[in-house]
Structure formats: C-alpha cells, structure tokens
Amino acid sequence: MLIKNARWLTADGYFEEGHIEIENGIIHKLGRSSSSKKFGTVINARGYVILPGIIDPHVHFREPGQMYKEGIRNASRAALKGGVTTVIDMPNNRPPITNRKRVLQKRQRFEKKALVNWGIMLHATNGKANISDTLELVKSVKIYMAKSSSLAAVTNEAAMQKIFEQASTVSIHAEDETQFLSDQKDRLPHHEWRPRQAIISALQKIEAVLKAMSEKERPRVVICHMTTIDEVQWLKRMKNESIDVWGETCPHYLFFTQDDYLQKGTLFQVNPPIRTKEDQQALLEGLSKGIIDFIGTDHAPHTITEKQSQNPPSGIAAIEWLMPQILYLIDQGVLTWAQLNQLIAAASAHCYNIANRDGIKEGNWADLVMVKRYVEPQPDYDIVTKTGINLYKDFDFRWKVEMTLVNGVVKFQKGKFVNDAKGMAI
C-alpha cells in the first residue's frame, strides 16, 4: 500500500510530508520523494492529517457475560470510528477473569471477534492464589479497591502486597470502599456517598505498600481513571521520588463536572464519580504538564433503560468520539501537537509493553488514522455503541475521523466499516 500526498505526525511530535509505504502491515518507508514501486493500493491523503492510532488502555467491552450491553465486535466498530486501533479490556466480566482458564476463554473471544488490536487484564482477588502461570497472557493485573464485580474489593494492604509481589504491572481502581458512606447511599448524591476521602485513603495505602517493598520488588503501578486534584498532586510527588507510577484519566472527567450529574441525572453517573471544576482544571493542567500519562475512555456501556432505572449502574460510553475529543483539547490550547503522540500512543505502549505501536515510524505497525478539520461543528447522529447515547453532542467538535487503518488494513472509511479483518493480540 502507498499513501501519497501524506502529512503525518511523527513519533517525535512534529509534522512531515511525503508518502508512506506499507508492506505486510508494517510502515516500510516514510519519505519525501515519490516511490517508483508499483502498489496494489494507493490512497491519496491530500487534505487530511494522519495520526497514530489511539491505544485505549481502559475499556469494558462487556464480553463475556453482558453482551446485550455491547460485545467485542460492536465495541470494535465504535473504537474504529473513534480512531482507536488498540484496546486493553478490563476483567470485571461475568464471571470475573480471575484465572488462566477464564483468561484463555476470553482471549479466544477476542481472537474471533475483535476488529482492533487487543490485550486483556487479570482480575486480582484477596486470595493467595498463584497467578504466575497467567501473567504472560495478560497486560496487567487489575486491583479494584471498590467492588466492581461479584468479587470482594481488595482494600487490605497485606493482600495488596501479595499481588504486588507477583505482578510486574498493576492497574488500580484507587477508590477505597471502606471510606464509602454506603448506609447513606439512598439519600446522598453519588459523588457524596463515594467521597473524595476514598481516593485519598486508596493512595495512602498504595504508597505504603510500595514503600514497604524494596525498589527491585515493586511493580509498575497505574492509577486508573484519575478524577481529582489529589491524584494529580500524589502522582507528581511519587514521580519526583522516582517511583514507577503512571496516571490515566478519562474524557468525562475533562469535559464534565459534578454539576452536570446533578443537573442532568444518572447518564453522568460513573465510578469514580465526576468531581468539581477545580478537579477538572487540575486534570487538564496535569495533562498539559505531562504529569498524567495517557487518556483511557473507560468505555462502559449500559442500556438507556438501566441508566434511567431506580438503581442505575455507573459507566459512560465514549470510545467512538475519542479522537475528536482529544483534538478538541488541542483546539482549546490544552494540549500541543508535540504532546499528542505521547498521549495517544507512545505512553500507553511504553507503560504496557506494547511493541511497535508507539507512533508513526518505520518498522512500526501501520495503525493510522486520517482526520480532517471542518469549519463547522460536526454533529454525530449515527451512534454505534449499543447505549445509543452521546453525552458530547453539544460540544463544538470540528475534527472528524475519515479513515482508520489497523495493521495496514483500512477498516473504517467515510463513515462505513469496510473490512472485517481481525486485530492482533498485543
């Protein structure tokens, strides 16, 4: 394949122009001069900007167990529309992905259905089970400090340390449920019965466990879906102490505040809860200053009936608007183009050891997204995710994903899904 008249964002964060040669799914050559080779497929990219495919390190595709909410194949299509070419799926399925057998079964589902590249996580438990025979099959071990499946949360420091001692990478839902005001759940707003103190307590426990271990014993720790100024400050301090911690936040924490939840209802209910304007500004500043490493959608679809029920589940679906959301932050001056490659590809690739997918460079897989900026806002009426809900419809998004390639294969083009080739395990 030859992509001619191309303008792409380099792995170093600046733009180059010329052509992109792709062979066997790999970027073979990036150059200014025209190639004399004959190519079976030639794409004219004039008028577009070519960006690296997004690695979304935090998704809930709801398979197995809740396919009526989404499913791997449908979520893959939503991902392609949003410029996402690689995902890491969370393990709080039904049943939870806690052992080698369930990991293998889930991997088989992704191998058969995923249209994007994929990895999965292992669900940590309070037990003393040896997980060493499973670690090579997953990208990370996920600790839920607040209950998120049929399993009990991990809030005990001794249990946490046992997990830290076995896993090289641990991703944490850092919200200590022992601090929840669960007895007042029926009378308090969601963000009040799950108070800020739960996050502060979780961070304190994580830090205590890490510092009780020798530097050589410590795993890499990822704080998932950061939502508060407290996490930004903690992450900055821990990094300054040269501890191997990484931070992820999500679009809903960047675009909304708890006022949206209070005014508009349970469609905005998510765990951890959306917080204040001050927290939102701290997150945006954390991204701008490079304290927060990457954005994950925490794509967590539920049906509209469930979200409007008396006992609504928490979660927001947003993967199909991720690239326009991030480019909106560039338009707003929050991010620079030089930061973009790190934020959407390189940081996640380096954190989770995803080979050859850290940007547009020779030798990497051709995970590419062609985008275009329009003068007028680009409303989106064709929702792919089964929720059928777009919480971002009132934002002034000017950028649109026009084409998505995964491993050198065009999968999404001009609003249509054009190839069912499967993605790769990462």
MARLO-909800 format. One record per residue (C-alpha): residue number from 1; residue in one letter; y, z, x. Coordinates in Angstrom, 3 decimals, decimal comma. Layout:
BEGIN
[NUM; 'A'; [Y; Z; X]]
...
END
This chain:
BEGIN
[1; 'M'; [0,000; 0,000; 0,000]]
[2; 'L'; [3,548; -0,761; 1,123]]
[3; 'I'; [6,590; 0,974; -0,328]]
[4; 'K'; [9,574; -1,155; 0,662]]
[5; 'N'; [13,302; -0,520; 0,408]]
[6; 'A'; [12,476; 3,178; 0,542]]
[7; 'R'; [14,768; 6,144; 1,037]]
[8; 'W'; [12,854; 9,338; 1,681]]
[9; 'L'; [13,439; 12,963; 2,555]]
[10; 'T'; [11,898; 13,679; 5,928]]
[11; 'A'; [9,935; 16,794; 6,815]]
[12; 'D'; [12,993; 17,828; 8,866]]
[13; 'G'; [15,206; 17,740; 5,796]]
[14; 'Y'; [17,273; 14,587; 6,227]]
[15; 'F'; [17,033; 11,099; 4,712]]
[16; 'E'; [15,675; 7,963; 6,320]]
[17; 'E'; [15,456; 4,418; 5,007]]
[18; 'G'; [12,926; 1,655; 5,568]]
[19; 'H'; [9,350; 1,248; 4,465]]
[20; 'I'; [6,309; 3,475; 4,017]]
[21; 'E'; [2,858; 2,128; 4,859]]
[22; 'I'; [-0,083; 3,914; 3,245]]
[23; 'E'; [-3,699; 3,413; 4,316]]
[24; 'N'; [-6,647; 5,217; 2,727]]
[25; 'G'; [-4,285; 7,616; 1,029]]
[26; 'I'; [-2,561; 8,618; 4,288]]
[27; 'I'; [1,007; 7,848; 5,376]]
[28; 'H'; [0,208; 5,475; 8,217]]
[29; 'K'; [3,703; 4,431; 9,230]]
[30; 'L'; [7,297; 5,248; 8,431]]
[31; 'G'; [9,663; 2,630; 9,785]]
[32; 'R'; [12,881; 0,687; 9,520]]
[33; 'S'; [11,525; -2,739; 10,387]]
[34; 'S'; [9,615; -4,793; 7,828]]
[35; 'S'; [5,880; -4,947; 8,326]]
[36; 'S'; [4,036; -8,225; 8,979]]
[37; 'K'; [0,840; -6,877; 7,410]]
[38; 'K'; [-0,384; -8,009; 4,025]]
[39; 'F'; [-0,758; -5,246; 1,463]]
[40; 'G'; [-2,670; -5,272; -1,779]]
[41; 'T'; [0,012; -3,219; -3,496]]
[42; 'V'; [3,732; -3,458; -2,805]]
[43; 'I'; [6,208; -1,141; -4,521]]
[44; 'N'; [9,935; -1,795; -4,412]]
[45; 'A'; [11,626; 1,615; -4,244]]
[46; 'R'; [15,215; 0,393; -4,276]]
[47; 'G'; [17,390; 2,737; -6,310]]
[48; 'Y'; [15,042; 5,714; -6,009]]
[49; 'V'; [14,850; 8,764; -3,798]]
[50; 'I'; [11,354; 9,575; -2,506]]
[51; 'L'; [10,485; 13,260; -2,157]]
[52; 'P'; [7,316; 15,059; -1,100]]
[53; 'G'; [5,029; 16,002; -3,953]]
[54; 'I'; [5,570; 19,597; -5,010]]
[55; 'I'; [2,962; 22,210; -4,187]]
[56; 'D'; [2,959; 24,644; -7,107]]
[57; 'P'; [1,185; 27,741; -5,797]]
[58; 'H'; [1,027; 29,573; -9,124]]
[59; 'V'; [-0,406; 28,036; -12,296]]
[60; 'H'; [-2,600; 29,109; -15,207]]
[61; 'F'; [-4,438; 26,030; -16,453]]
[62; 'R'; [-6,459; 28,241; -18,854]]
[63; 'E'; [-9,875; 26,872; -17,974]]
[64; 'P'; [-12,440; 28,303; -18,388]]
[65; 'G'; [-12,007; 30,401; -21,479]]
[66; 'Q'; [-8,822; 29,276; -23,235]]
[67; 'M'; [-8,808; 25,506; -23,267]]
[68; 'Y'; [-7,155; 25,478; -26,680]]
[69; 'K'; [-4,004; 26,626; -24,836]]
[70; 'E'; [-4,109; 23,906; -22,143]]
[71; 'G'; [-7,079; 22,895; -19,945]]
[72; 'I'; [-7,268; 21,352; -16,480]]
[73; 'R'; [-6,893; 17,709; -17,464]]
[74; 'N'; [-3,903; 18,176; -19,771]]
[75; 'A'; [-2,157; 20,530; -17,373]]
[76; 'S'; [-2,708; 17,998; -14,569]]
[77; 'R'; [-0,837; 15,405; -16,579]]
[78; 'A'; [2,032; 17,824; -17,176]]
[79; 'A'; [2,077; 18,504; -13,427]]
[80; 'L'; [2,294; 14,804; -12,560]]
[81; 'K'; [5,204; 14,388; -14,945]]
[82; 'G'; [6,971; 17,247; -13,174]]
[83; 'G'; [6,461; 15,822; -9,682]]
[84; 'V'; [3,722; 18,335; -8,825]]
[85; 'T'; [0,858; 16,908; -6,764]]
[86; 'T'; [-0,956; 20,101; -5,687]]
[87; 'V'; [-1,594; 23,357; -7,565]]
[88; 'I'; [-3,235; 26,727; -6,969]]
[89; 'D'; [-4,773; 28,120; -10,146]]
[90; 'M'; [-4,853; 31,830; -10,960]]
[91; 'P'; [-8,137; 33,695; -11,578]]
[92; 'N'; [-7,428; 35,758; -14,722]]
[93; 'N'; [-9,610; 33,485; -16,804]]
[94; 'R'; [-12,145; 34,385; -19,467]]
[95; 'P'; [-14,301; 35,511; -17,747]]
[96; 'P'; [-12,231; 36,520; -14,687]]
[97; 'I'; [-13,088; 34,690; -11,455]]
[98; 'T'; [-14,450; 37,663; -9,522]]
[99; 'N'; [-17,466; 36,429; -7,572]]
[100; 'R'; [-18,984; 33,461; -5,779]]
[101; 'K'; [-20,880; 32,183; -8,816]]
[102; 'R'; [-17,774; 32,049; -11,001]]
[103; 'V'; [-15,717; 30,535; -8,190]]
[104; 'L'; [-18,272; 27,731; -7,794]]
[105; 'Q'; [-18,355; 27,107; -11,541]]
[106; 'K'; [-14,579; 26,897; -11,709]]
[107; 'R'; [-14,436; 24,602; -8,697]]
[108; 'Q'; [-16,858; 22,244; -10,458]]
[109; 'R'; [-14,496; 22,065; -13,432]]
[110; 'F'; [-11,558; 21,155; -11,208]]
[111; 'E'; [-13,597; 18,574; -9,290]]
[112; 'K'; [-14,415; 16,797; -12,557]]
[113; 'K'; [-11,052; 17,072; -14,319]]
[114; 'A'; [-8,086; 17,662; -12,011]]
[115; 'L'; [-5,757; 14,689; -11,531]]
[116; 'V'; [-3,820; 16,592; -8,854]]
[117; 'N'; [-4,972; 18,333; -5,687]]
[118; 'W'; [-6,055; 21,886; -6,289]]
[119; 'G'; [-7,112; 25,264; -4,989]]
[120; 'I'; [-8,097; 28,458; -6,787]]
[121; 'M'; [-7,830; 32,213; -6,244]]
[122; 'L'; [-10,304; 35,086; -6,468]]
[123; 'H'; [-9,614; 37,987; -8,861]]
[124; 'A'; [-9,587; 41,311; -6,987]]
[125; 'T'; [-11,280; 44,326; -8,560]]
[126; 'N'; [-11,307; 48,071; -7,990]]
[127; 'G'; [-14,935; 47,946; -6,952]]
[128; 'K'; [-16,405; 47,971; -3,455]]
[129; 'A'; [-17,941; 44,504; -3,715]]
[130; 'N'; [-18,173; 42,458; -0,530]]
[131; 'I'; [-16,163; 39,295; -1,103]]
[132; 'S'; [-16,616; 37,818; 2,356]]
[133; 'D'; [-19,119; 35,204; 1,093]]
[134; 'T'; [-16,479; 33,792; -1,279]]
[135; 'L'; [-13,289; 33,750; 0,767]]
[136; 'E'; [-13,857; 30,291; 2,262]]
[137; 'L'; [-13,912; 28,855; -1,284]]
[138; 'V'; [-10,517; 30,215; -2,370]]
[139; 'K'; [-6,947; 30,021; -1,115]]
[140; 'S'; [-6,149; 33,693; -1,650]]
[141; 'V'; [-7,271; 36,914; -3,312]]
[142; 'K'; [-5,101; 37,870; -6,287]]
[143; 'I'; [-4,311; 41,519; -6,958]]
[144; 'Y'; [-2,995; 42,374; -10,419]]
[145; 'M'; [-1,194; 45,717; -10,334]]
[146; 'A'; [-0,731; 45,296; -14,080]]
[147; 'K'; [-3,668; 44,418; -16,295]]
[148; 'S'; [-3,827; 40,659; -16,888]]
[149; 'S'; [-7,457; 40,076; -17,878]]
[150; 'S'; [-10,435; 42,050; -19,119]]
[151; 'L'; [-10,433; 43,886; -15,779]]
[152; 'A'; [-8,542; 47,031; -14,915]]
[153; 'A'; [-5,436; 46,707; -12,765]]
[154; 'V'; [-5,513; 47,638; -9,079]]
[155; 'T'; [-2,921; 50,377; -8,630]]
[156; 'N'; [-4,727; 52,743; -6,255]]
[157; 'E'; [-3,690; 52,438; -2,618]]
[158; 'A'; [-7,217; 53,108; -1,337]]
[159; 'A'; [-8,631; 50,299; -3,488]]
[160; 'M'; [-5,817; 48,020; -2,364]]
[161; 'Q'; [-6,541; 48,751; 1,285]]
[162; 'K'; [-10,221; 47,796; 0,851]]
[163; 'I'; [-9,089; 44,402; -0,415]]
[164; 'F'; [-6,537; 44,054; 2,384]]
[165; 'E'; [-9,251; 44,767; 4,945]]
[166; 'Q'; [-11,410; 41,868; 3,704]]
[167; 'A'; [-8,947; 39,111; 2,799]]
[168; 'S'; [-6,710; 37,177; 5,174]]
[169; 'T'; [-4,283; 36,209; 2,386]]
[170; 'V'; [-3,490; 38,352; -0,657]]
[171; 'S'; [-1,218; 37,322; -3,539]]
[172; 'I'; [0,091; 40,178; -5,653]]
[173; 'H'; [1,438; 40,662; -9,143]]
[174; 'A'; [3,648; 43,506; -7,920]]
[175; 'E'; [4,279; 45,444; -11,115]]
[176; 'D'; [2,697; 48,915; -11,069]]
[177; 'E'; [1,450; 49,566; -14,594]]
[178; 'T'; [1,280; 53,329; -14,011]]
[179; 'Q'; [5,059; 53,221; -14,477]]
[180; 'F'; [4,934; 51,406; -17,832]]
[181; 'L'; [6,192; 53,222; -20,939]]
[182; 'S'; [3,179; 51,982; -22,876]]
[183; 'D'; [3,437; 54,692; -25,520]]
[184; 'Q'; [6,845; 53,235; -26,459]]
[185; 'K'; [5,768; 49,602; -26,447]]
[186; 'D'; [6,256; 49,184; -30,206]]
[187; 'R'; [9,853; 50,383; -30,223]]
[188; 'L'; [11,278; 49,183; -26,894]]
[189; 'P'; [12,134; 45,618; -25,810]]
[190; 'H'; [9,570; 44,059; -23,495]]
[191; 'H'; [11,671; 44,489; -20,355]]
[192; 'E'; [12,301; 48,162; -21,089]]
[193; 'W'; [8,750; 49,375; -21,606]]
[194; 'R'; [7,850; 47,424; -18,445]]
[195; 'P'; [10,755; 48,926; -16,439]]
[196; 'R'; [12,172; 47,974; -13,071]]
[197; 'Q'; [10,616; 51,126; -11,630]]
[198; 'A'; [7,197; 49,479; -11,973]]
[199; 'I'; [8,241; 46,859; -9,430]]
[200; 'I'; [9,812; 49,398; -7,086]]
[201; 'S'; [6,638; 51,515; -7,214]]
[202; 'A'; [4,432; 48,481; -6,545]]
[203; 'L'; [6,457; 47,508; -3,489]]
[204; 'Q'; [6,301; 51,047; -2,165]]
[205; 'K'; [2,510; 51,084; -2,480]]
[206; 'I'; [2,113; 47,662; -0,847]]
[207; 'E'; [4,328; 48,715; 2,051]]
[208; 'A'; [2,468; 51,997; 2,500]]
[209; 'V'; [-0,892; 50,240; 2,669]]
[210; 'L'; [0,358; 47,595; 5,086]]
[211; 'K'; [1,929; 50,147; 7,396]]
[212; 'A'; [-1,216; 52,301; 7,336]]
[213; 'M'; [-3,077; 49,370; 8,889]]
[214; 'S'; [-2,744; 48,022; 12,385]]
[215; 'E'; [-0,846; 44,777; 12,795]]
[216; 'K'; [-4,074; 42,971; 13,636]]
[217; 'E'; [-5,815; 44,224; 10,469]]
[218; 'R'; [-3,065; 43,316; 7,996]]
[219; 'P'; [-3,466; 40,312; 5,700]]
[220; 'R'; [-0,715; 37,903; 4,798]]
[221; 'V'; [0,866; 39,175; 1,569]]
[222; 'V'; [2,599; 37,025; -1,046]]
[223; 'I'; [4,792; 38,701; -3,657]]
[224; 'C'; [4,364; 36,503; -6,726]]
[225; 'H'; [6,994; 35,680; -9,351]]
[226; 'M'; [9,847; 37,751; -7,911]]
[227; 'T'; [12,362; 38,670; -10,579]]
[228; 'T'; [14,611; 41,457; -9,219]]
[229; 'I'; [17,210; 42,183; -6,569]]
[230; 'D'; [14,906; 44,994; -5,424]]
[231; 'E'; [12,233; 42,490; -4,375]]
[232; 'V'; [14,724; 40,298; -2,538]]
[233; 'Q'; [16,029; 43,266; -0,556]]
[234; 'W'; [12,497; 44,534; 0,161]]
[235; 'L'; [11,296; 41,105; 1,279]]
[236; 'K'; [14,266; 40,671; 3,611]]
[237; 'R'; [13,676; 44,069; 5,182]]
[238; 'M'; [9,937; 43,531; 5,625]]
[239; 'K'; [10,508; 40,147; 7,234]]
[240; 'N'; [13,063; 41,706; 9,560]]
[241; 'E'; [10,316; 44,142; 10,577]]
[242; 'S'; [8,100; 41,110; 11,418]]
[243; 'I'; [5,543; 41,882; 8,703]]
[244; 'D'; [3,754; 38,801; 7,346]]
[245; 'V'; [5,091; 38,793; 3,786]]
[246; 'W'; [6,123; 35,798; 1,694]]
[247; 'G'; [8,070; 35,534; -1,543]]
[248; 'E'; [7,748; 33,323; -4,612]]
[249; 'T'; [9,981; 33,113; -7,653]]
[250; 'C'; [9,829; 31,032; -10,836]]
[251; 'P'; [12,212; 28,742; -12,736]]
[252; 'H'; [12,558; 31,046; -15,747]]
[253; 'Y'; [13,995; 33,791; -13,550]]
[254; 'L'; [16,535; 31,331; -12,137]]
[255; 'F'; [17,631; 29,794; -15,433]]
[256; 'F'; [17,456; 32,699; -17,900]]
[257; 'T'; [18,295; 36,408; -18,156]]
[258; 'Q'; [17,032; 39,181; -20,381]]
[259; 'D'; [19,845; 38,305; -22,795]]
[260; 'D'; [18,033; 35,074; -23,600]]
[261; 'Y'; [14,953; 37,083; -24,521]]
[262; 'L'; [16,987; 39,498; -26,632]]
[263; 'Q'; [18,852; 36,710; -28,428]]
[264; 'K'; [16,128; 34,060; -28,761]]
[265; 'G'; [12,919; 36,029; -29,027]]
[266; 'T'; [9,380; 36,024; -27,733]]
[267; 'L'; [9,326; 32,444; -26,448]]
[268; 'F'; [11,101; 34,031; -23,463]]
[269; 'Q'; [8,606; 36,881; -23,103]]
[270; 'V'; [6,888; 36,736; -19,724]]
[271; 'N'; [5,351; 39,080; -17,149]]
[272; 'P'; [7,101; 40,364; -15,152]]
[273; 'P'; [9,987; 40,344; -17,636]]
[274; 'I'; [13,148; 38,324; -17,071]]
[275; 'R'; [15,881; 40,682; -15,835]]
[276; 'T'; [19,678; 40,832; -15,549]]
[277; 'K'; [22,370; 38,429; -14,421]]
[278; 'E'; [22,665; 40,458; -11,199]]
[279; 'D'; [18,962; 39,980; -10,539]]
[280; 'Q'; [19,242; 36,260; -11,269]]
[281; 'Q'; [22,113; 35,914; -8,778]]
[282; 'A'; [20,119; 37,799; -6,153]]
[283; 'L'; [17,196; 35,409; -6,594]]
[284; 'L'; [19,430; 32,355; -6,313]]
[285; 'E'; [21,020; 33,807; -3,194]]
[286; 'G'; [17,559; 34,646; -1,837]]
[287; 'L'; [16,572; 31,010; -2,206]]
[288; 'S'; [19,817; 29,772; -0,701]]
[289; 'K'; [19,443; 32,047; 2,346]]
[290; 'G'; [15,755; 31,307; 2,851]]
[291; 'I'; [14,566; 34,833; 2,055]]
[292; 'I'; [12,414; 33,583; -0,831]]
[293; 'D'; [9,954; 31,022; 0,484]]
[294; 'F'; [8,925; 28,888; -2,480]]
[295; 'I'; [9,009; 28,346; -6,223]]
[296; 'G'; [5,894; 28,518; -8,379]]
[297; 'T'; [6,080; 27,796; -12,071]]
[298; 'D'; [3,635; 30,498; -13,215]]
[299; 'H'; [2,819; 27,807; -15,795]]
[300; 'A'; [1,309; 29,992; -18,536]]
[301; 'P'; [0,945; 28,126; -21,835]]
[302; 'H'; [0,323; 29,778; -25,187]]
[303; 'T'; [0,370; 28,251; -28,646]]
[304; 'I'; [3,547; 28,494; -30,694]]
[305; 'T'; [1,605; 30,476; -33,314]]
[306; 'E'; [0,595; 33,048; -30,709]]
[307; 'K'; [4,141; 33,345; -29,334]]
[308; 'Q'; [5,546; 33,940; -32,822]]
[309; 'S'; [2,890; 36,475; -33,831]]
[310; 'Q'; [3,254; 40,260; -34,194]]
[311; 'N'; [1,589; 40,726; -30,799]]
[312; 'P'; [2,906; 37,786; -28,734]]
[313; 'P'; [1,315; 37,056; -25,339]]
[314; 'S'; [3,519; 36,776; -22,271]]
[315; 'G'; [3,973; 33,465; -20,491]]
[316; 'I'; [6,147; 30,356; -20,224]]
[317; 'A'; [5,021; 26,764; -19,668]]
[318; 'A'; [7,304; 24,681; -17,455]]
[319; 'I'; [5,391; 22,661; -14,880]]
[320; 'E'; [6,385; 19,288; -16,327]]
[321; 'W'; [10,089; 19,912; -15,656]]
[322; 'L'; [9,792; 21,435; -12,190]]
[323; 'M'; [11,299; 18,617; -10,114]]
[324; 'P'; [14,305; 18,129; -12,431]]
[325; 'Q'; [14,832; 21,908; -12,391]]
[326; 'I'; [14,881; 22,108; -8,604]]
[327; 'L'; [17,122; 19,063; -8,260]]
[328; 'Y'; [19,480; 20,645; -10,778]]
[329; 'L'; [19,825; 23,537; -8,316]]
[330; 'I'; [20,870; 21,006; -5,685]]
[331; 'D'; [23,436; 19,546; -8,086]]
[332; 'Q'; [24,732; 23,088; -8,657]]
[333; 'G'; [25,078; 23,727; -4,925]]
[334; 'V'; [22,443; 26,489; -4,846]]
[335; 'L'; [20,167; 24,501; -2,531]]
[336; 'T'; [20,733; 21,780; 0,045]]
[337; 'W'; [18,629; 18,704; 0,642]]
[338; 'A'; [17,810; 20,149; 4,048]]
[339; 'Q'; [16,171; 23,132; 2,322]]
[340; 'L'; [14,252; 21,105; -0,231]]
[341; 'N'; [11,230; 20,045; 1,814]]
[342; 'Q'; [10,615; 23,621; 2,905]]
[343; 'L'; [10,938; 24,941; -0,618]]
[344; 'I'; [8,748; 22,476; -2,489]]
[345; 'A'; [6,106; 21,615; 0,100]]
[346; 'A'; [6,215; 22,979; 3,635]]
[347; 'A'; [6,427; 26,724; 2,934]]
[348; 'S'; [3,558; 26,771; 0,429]]
[349; 'A'; [1,483; 24,532; 2,703]]
[350; 'H'; [2,001; 26,830; 5,674]]
[351; 'C'; [1,552; 30,037; 3,681]]
[352; 'Y'; [-1,716; 28,968; 2,048]]
[353; 'N'; [-3,010; 26,842; 4,939]]
[354; 'I'; [-2,915; 23,533; 3,071]]
[355; 'A'; [-3,409; 20,860; 5,701]]
[356; 'N'; [-1,413; 17,614; 5,922]]
[357; 'R'; [0,716; 18,174; 2,821]]
[358; 'D'; [3,878; 19,749; 4,254]]
[359; 'G'; [6,185; 16,787; 3,808]]
[360; 'I'; [6,637; 13,057; 4,270]]
[361; 'K'; [5,456; 12,288; 7,782]]
[362; 'E'; [2,930; 10,058; 9,474]]
[363; 'G'; [-0,600; 11,415; 9,243]]
[364; 'N'; [0,037; 13,401; 6,070]]
[365; 'W'; [-1,443; 12,576; 2,688]]
[366; 'A'; [0,780; 10,302; 0,617]]
[367; 'D'; [1,765; 12,808; -2,058]]
[368; 'L'; [5,060; 11,226; -3,050]]
[369; 'V'; [7,478; 11,485; -5,959]]
[370; 'M'; [10,093; 8,868; -6,762]]
[371; 'V'; [13,088; 10,288; -8,576]]
[372; 'K'; [16,309; 8,838; -9,894]]
[373; 'R'; [19,605; 10,446; -10,810]]
[374; 'Y'; [21,258; 9,295; -14,008]]
[375; 'V'; [24,905; 9,563; -15,046]]
[376; 'E'; [23,974; 11,074; -18,396]]
[377; 'P'; [21,659; 14,057; -19,078]]
[378; 'Q'; [18,022; 13,114; -19,540]]
[379; 'P'; [16,626; 14,778; -22,670]]
[380; 'D'; [12,851; 15,074; -22,866]]
[381; 'Y'; [11,179; 14,677; -26,242]]
[382; 'D'; [7,651; 13,820; -25,056]]
[383; 'I'; [6,149; 17,192; -24,176]]
[384; 'V'; [2,743; 17,061; -22,504]]
[385; 'T'; [1,758; 20,713; -22,370]]
[386; 'K'; [-0,058; 21,914; -25,469]]
[387; 'T'; [2,599; 24,530; -26,175]]
[388; 'G'; [4,928; 21,795; -27,358]]
[389; 'I'; [7,847; 23,966; -26,224]]
[390; 'N'; [10,638; 23,019; -23,803]]
[391; 'L'; [12,860; 26,025; -23,123]]
[392; 'Y'; [15,009; 23,905; -20,772]]
[393; 'K'; [16,069; 21,239; -23,267]]
[394; 'D'; [19,714; 22,355; -23,326]]
[395; 'F'; [20,236; 22,170; -19,554]]
[396; 'D'; [22,121; 19,267; -18,020]]
[397; 'F'; [19,230; 17,781; -16,040]]
[398; 'R'; [20,297; 14,425; -14,560]]
[399; 'W'; [17,243; 13,780; -12,364]]
[400; 'K'; [14,048; 12,228; -13,652]]
[401; 'V'; [10,614; 11,698; -12,138]]
[402; 'E'; [9,905; 7,970; -12,311]]
[403; 'M'; [6,681; 7,797; -10,285]]
[404; 'T'; [4,169; 10,246; -8,824]]
[405; 'L'; [1,574; 9,358; -6,201]]
[406; 'V'; [-1,314; 11,645; -5,283]]
[407; 'N'; [-3,217; 10,791; -2,108]]
[408; 'G'; [-1,612; 7,345; -2,123]]
[409; 'V'; [-2,617; 6,597; -5,739]]
[410; 'V'; [0,023; 6,003; -8,413]]
[411; 'K'; [-0,829; 8,444; -11,206]]
[412; 'F'; [2,380; 8,572; -13,250]]
[413; 'Q'; [4,878; 5,740; -13,710]]
[414; 'K'; [7,839; 5,362; -16,050]]
[415; 'G'; [6,568; 7,994; -18,461]]
[416; 'K'; [2,973; 6,771; -18,524]]
[417; 'F'; [-0,207; 8,110; -16,931]]
[418; 'V'; [-1,732; 5,117; -15,204]]
[419; 'N'; [-4,736; 6,327; -13,180]]
[420; 'D'; [-7,427; 8,933; -13,726]]
[421; 'A'; [-8,488; 9,232; -10,077]]
[422; 'K'; [-9,304; 12,833; -9,310]]
[423; 'G'; [-7,376; 15,042; -6,918]]
[424; 'M'; [-8,831; 16,756; -3,872]]
[425; 'A'; [-9,769; 20,350; -3,170]]
[426; 'I'; [-7,360; 21,860; -0,689]]
END
